[in-house]
Amino acid sequence: MWHSRPRLCVPKHSRGRLCHIIFPTLLLITGCARSMQSVRLSDDGHSFQLDHTGKPFIAWGHNSGHGGALLTDFWIKDFPQIEKEFHYAKTELHTNVMRIHLDMPKFMPTPDRVDATQLAQLRKMLKMAEKERIYLDITGLACYRVADVPKWYDALDETHRWATQAKFWEAVAEECKNSPAVFCFDLINEPISPGDKRTDGKWYTGELGGFCFIQFITLDPANRPREQIAVDWIRTMKQAIRKHDQSHMITVGQLPWDEKWHHLSGFIPEQVAKDLDFISVHIYPQAGKVPQAIEGLRKFEVGKPVVIEETFPLACSAEELKQFLEETKGEVNGVIGHYNGETIEQLAPQKDIGKQLMRSWLILSRDMAPVQK
């Protein structure tokens, strides 16, 4: 049986005053109920939780990519496409985190000036993410398309390059400081602190598909321990962020541990952990070597939450990747794969092996997504 709601009988002369009291209160209550909560470290520092409710949070999502295009190539001229992709990721793939990569050449036209148009677009991204209730892993200082990097930037010495990078992070942090949609700031993708002096201007390596995803933080160790250079660089970038943003988490997307080369990047988890809120590692298991991938992951378990910030069935089958994720489920606090904008349905009829790998990952990610209340 339906029950009618009780009527509120108020004299006509009092209704106007009551509306001024009730309606703002209702808006405040309903607004708080729907507002997006920030993600922070748990009280014990070993996991993530939502800020107001304290509910556990597992990061689950994708690196936002578009084949041969970078996000900042088209986020001004075709923003509706990004909105469409984020909505699909949220509603169909059960995504709660998207990793976006901010292109250094577009953000920094000069060593000490940040482009206002790019900052405005970042604001737009934050608002859209808040609307979709998707958190952003904001990865900065990207120089993936080396041909786009201005000559002045690669000609800078270590001191001035770090100063320009810090300027970038100051501006980004100031833009993001009040948004609950920021999951974290990832200082840079796959950095290396070199053990030996490098050729002038040779800041990049790791070419894949026309992009260079690995970047050196200096070219000349100058008799300094490479591990200490990594720590000093992190502290410089962290200090820049904390000038404006005291709350959002900070991490670095690290290269995996290797059986032969160990921590070949010079970023040693035990040493960098004290200056990071959590550890991020990129792991692509190889066929027939799931146990080795698990062993490599455990090298990053140093008392801080661990997020697998990049993974994909690139060198193994989807079933092997599933085995890797299942066997490490209780050890990680997040998994971030890749999503290039095409839906599972759009990928289904395509014969290209890369498209089918993407489809297999999206299905696996969707089906394994943790249930979070």
C-alpha positions, -999 to 999 in steps of 0.1 A, spaced: 0 0 0 12 35 -9 14 60 19 11 97 13 36 119 29 24 140 58 16 176 48 34 204 65 8 230 75 23 264 78 5 297 79 8 317 47 25 346 64 53 323 76 60 303 44 84 327 29 107 328 60 105 290 63 116 285 27 147 306 33 155 282 61 145 248 47 156 250 11 193 260 18 194 234 44 181 207 21 206 218 -6 234 216 19 224 182 31 218 167 -4 249 184 -18 271 168 9 256 134 3 265 136 -34 298 154 -31 330 136 -42 352 126 -13 390 130 -15 412 99 -13 439 98 13 462 75 31 446 54 58 455 62 94 481 34 95 496 45 62 493 11 46 463 16 23 439 42 9 406 55 23 379 80 15 384 112 34 351 117 52 337 82 56 370 63 61 358 36 37 387 16 20 396 26 -15 412 4 -42 424 23 -73 412 6 -104 414 20 -139 434 29 -169 460 51 -185 441 74 -208 456 70 -243 446 74 -279 468 54 -302 492 78 -319 478 108 -301 486 123 -267 457 136 -245 470 171 -248 470 168 -286 432 171 -287 418 179 -253 411 214 -264 396 208 -298 377 175 -290 369 176 -253 335 159 -258 353 128 -270 372 127 -237 340 131 -218 324 102 -237 354 80 -230 355 88 -193 317 81 -190 321 47 -207 351 39 -184 331 47 -153 297 31 -162 308 1 -183 344 -7 -171 338 1 -134 368 25 -134 375 48 -105 409 62 -115 422 74 -149 458 83 -153 464 113 -175 498 125 -188 505 162 -191 528 171 -220 557 193 -208 563 210 -241 527 223 -242 526 234 -206 560 252 -206 565 275 -236 595 291 -217 616 280 -188 596 301 -163 561 305 -178 532 281 -177 507 282 -205 474 296 -193 454 278 -219 467 244 -208 460 252 -172 424 262 -181 420 228 -198 433 210 -168 406 228 -148 380 216 -172 393 180 -168 390 183 -130 354 195 -133 345 167 -157 362 141 -134 343 154 -105 311 150 -125 319 115 -135 333 107 -100 365 95 -115 398 102 -97 428 115 -117 464 101 -115 480 133 -128 514 124 -143 536 153 -152 567 164 -172 558 141 -201 582 144 -231 571 113 -249 572 128 -284 609 139 -285 605 159 -317 581 182 -299 605 190 -270 619 225 -274 657 227 -279 659 252 -250 646 226 -226 670 199 -234 699 224 -234 693 233 -197 717 220 -172 705 200 -142 699 230 -119 679 250 -144 660 219 -157 649 210 -122 638 246 -116 617 245 -148 602 212 -137 595 226 -103 577 256 -119 555 232 -138 545 214 -106 539 246 -87 514 257 -113 497 223 -116 494 219 -78 479 254 -74 453 245 -101 444 212 -85 447 219 -48 409 222 -41 397 194 -63 386 161 -47 391 145 -81 429 143 -77 440 108 -67 477 117 -69 505 136 -85 529 113 -103 560 134 -105 573 118 -138 569 86 -158 597 60 -155 626 83 -144 663 71 -144 691 85 -123 722 76 -143 752 58 -130 776 74 -155 778 107 -174 756 108 -205 760 127 -238 748 163 -236 711 165 -246 704 128 -243 676 129 -218 653 102 -232 652 65 -240 628 36 -240 613 42 -275 581 23 -281 557 30 -309 572 64 -317 573 76 -281 600 77 -255 586 69 -221 618 70 -200 635 102 -190 668 109 -171 667 133 -143 703 144 -148 730 137 -173 760 140 -150 761 123 -116 792 143 -108 805 117 -83 772 116 -64 754 83 -56 727 79 -82 703 68 -54 708 101 -36 702 121 -68 668 104 -71 659 113 -36 671 149 -40 650 153 -73 619 139 -56 623 163 -27 627 193 -51 595 184 -70 576 176 -37 586 209 -22 572 227 -53 538 209 -50 536 215 -13 539 253 -17 502 252 -28 488 217 -21 493 201 13 469 172 9 470 153 -24 492 122 -25 525 121 -44 542 92 -61 566 84 -90 559 58 -117 589 35 -114 604 10 -138 601 -27 -126 627 -47 -108 646 -70 -131 663 -103 -123 695 -92 -140 695 -55 -135 676 -52 -102 665 -16 -97 681 -4 -128 665 31 -125 684 42 -94 651 49 -77 654 24 -48 620 18 -32 634 17 4 651 51 -1 624 70 -20 595 57 0 599 82 29 593 111 5 564 95 -13 528 87 -1 528 54 -20 548 34 -44 539 30 -80 555 4 -103 550 -6 -139 549 -43 -145 541 -62 -177 544 -99 -170 562 -120 -196 547 -153 -209 556 -182 -187 571 -159 -161 543 -150 -138 562 -161 -107 591 -137 -117 566 -109 -121 552 -115 -86 588 -116 -72 595 -83 -89 564 -67 -74 574 -77 -39 606 -58 -43 584 -27 -40 567 -36 -8 585 -14 17 558 -4 41 538 19 18 508 12 -3 517 -2 -37 499 6 -70 506 -13 -102 503 19 -123 509 2 -156 501 -33 -167 487 -50 -198 488 -84 -216 516 -70 -238 540 -99 -234 517 -125 -219 482 -139 -223 452 -124 -206 449 -155 -186 485 -151 -173 478 -115 -164 447 -126 -146 468 -151 -126 493 -124 -117 466 -100 -105 447 -128 -86 478 -139 -68 488 -104 -58 453 -91 -50 460 -88 -12 494 -71 -17 484 -41 -39 462 -11 -34 455 -5 -70 458 -16 -106 459 7 -137 460 -7 -172 453 10 -205 423 23 -224 425 39 -258 390 51 -262 373 23 -281 347 2 -264 347 -35 -260 319 -37 -286 338 -15 -311 370 -37 -307 352 -70 -311 351 -72 -349 386 -58 -354 413 -84 -365 443 -63 -355 462 -81 -327 467 -49 -308 430 -42 -308 422 -77 -296 448 -74 -268 431 -42 -257 397 -59 -258 410 -88 -237 424 -63 -211 392 -43 -209 371 -74 -203 395 -87 -177 397 -53 -160 359 -50 -160 353 -85 -146 380 -82 -119 371 -47 -107 367 -47 -70 333 -39 -55 336 -7 -36 306 7 -17 
